[in-house]
Amino acid sequence: MQNTIFKRGDTWSYTATVEFKDENGNSLNTSNIGIVSELKTKSGKVIQRFNTSWVNPTAGIFLHKASSGETAKWPLDELVFDLVFTFNNTGDIISSNPVYVKVVQYVDNS
């Protein structure tokens, strides 16, 4: 389980690396793997459907983003997302562990 604190109204940019291996232990190129992610309340209400894309499929690096305008609408609450990977050639689905995001109010220091 991973936890992070995020200030509402900032631009959300989440980058990570994943590695999938075949039955022989060889790393798979992720270009044939679809990825989706939604930020939800603990009760399951969808808050944000992330724009998710592979930055470097060979290295397994992906990025998902939300604009500052989108995150300005996020509730001040603990939210959760996971990542759902779909293997296009087999239809297999693998989900990540959840990531918990505590959304806090921006404090203006000006």
C-alpha positions in Angstrom: 0.0 0.0 0.0 1.3 3.4 -0.9 0.1 6.7 0.6 0.6 10.2 -0.7 -0.6 13.8 0.2 -1.7 16.0 -2.6 -2.8 19.6 -2.6 -6.2 20.2 -4.4 -5.8 22.5 -7.4 -2.2 21.4 -8.2 -1.5 19.5 -11.5 -1.5 15.8 -10.8 1.3 13.9 -12.6 2.1 10.4 -11.5 4.9 8.4 -13.2 5.9 4.9 -12.4 7.6 1.9 -13.8 6.2 -1.6 -14.0 7.7 -4.8 -15.3 5.9 -7.8 -16.7 7.7 -11.1 -17.5 6.8 -14.0 -19.7 6.9 -17.7 -18.6 10.7 -17.7 -19.3 11.4 -14.7 -17.1 12.0 -12.3 -20.0 10.7 -8.7 -19.6 7.7 -7.9 -21.9 7.4 -4.7 -23.9 4.4 -3.0 -22.5 3.3 -1.4 -25.9 0.7 -4.3 -26.2 -0.7 -3.7 -22.7 -3.6 -1.3 -22.1 -3.6 0.7 -18.9 -6.5 2.6 -17.2 -6.8 4.2 -13.8 -9.6 6.0 -11.9 -9.4 7.9 -8.7 -12.3 7.0 -6.4 -13.7 7.6 -3.0 -13.5 4.8 -0.5 -17.2 4.1 -1.3 -16.3 3.7 -5.0 -17.6 6.9 -6.5 -15.4 7.9 -9.5 -13.8 11.3 -9.0 -11.3 11.3 -11.9 -10.6 9.1 -14.9 -6.9 9.7 -15.5 -5.4 10.3 -18.9 -2.9 7.5 -18.8 -0.3 6.7 -21.4 3.0 4.8 -21.8 6.0 7.2 -21.8 8.5 4.4 -22.6 6.8 1.1 -23.3 10.1 -0.8 -23.6 11.1 0.3 -20.1 7.6 0.0 -18.7 7.3 3.6 -17.7 3.8 5.2 -17.7 2.3 8.5 -16.8 -1.1 9.6 -15.7 -2.2 13.2 -15.4 -5.0 15.5 -14.3 -5.0 19.3 -14.8 -5.1 21.8 -12.0 -8.7 22.6 -13.1 -9.7 19.0 -12.7 -8.0 18.5 -9.3 -9.6 21.8 -8.0 -12.9 19.8 -8.0 -11.5 16.9 -6.0 -13.0 16.5 -2.5 -10.8 17.1 0.6 -10.8 13.4 1.6 -8.7 10.3 1.4 -9.1 8.9 -2.2 -7.8 5.7 -3.8 -6.7 4.6 -7.2 -5.2 1.5 -8.7 -3.9 0.7 -12.2 -5.6 -1.9 -14.4 -3.4 -3.5 -17.1 -5.0 -5.4 -19.9 -2.9 -7.6 -22.1 -4.2 -7.1 -25.6 -2.9 -10.4 -27.0 -4.5 -12.6 -24.3 -7.2 -10.5 -22.6 -5.5 -11.1 -19.2 -6.1 -8.4 -16.6 -3.7 -7.5 -13.8 -4.5 -4.8 -11.2 -1.9 -3.0 -9.1 -2.1 -2.5 -5.3 -4.1 0.5 -4.3 -2.5 3.9 -3.9 -4.2 6.2 -1.3 -4.2 9.9 -1.9 -5.0 12.3 0.9 -6.3 15.5 -0.7 -5.6 18.6 1.4 -6.4 22.3 0.9 -3.9 24.5 -0.8 -2.4 27.1 1.6 -1.7 30.4 -0.1 1.5 31.9 1.3 1.4 35.2 -0.7 
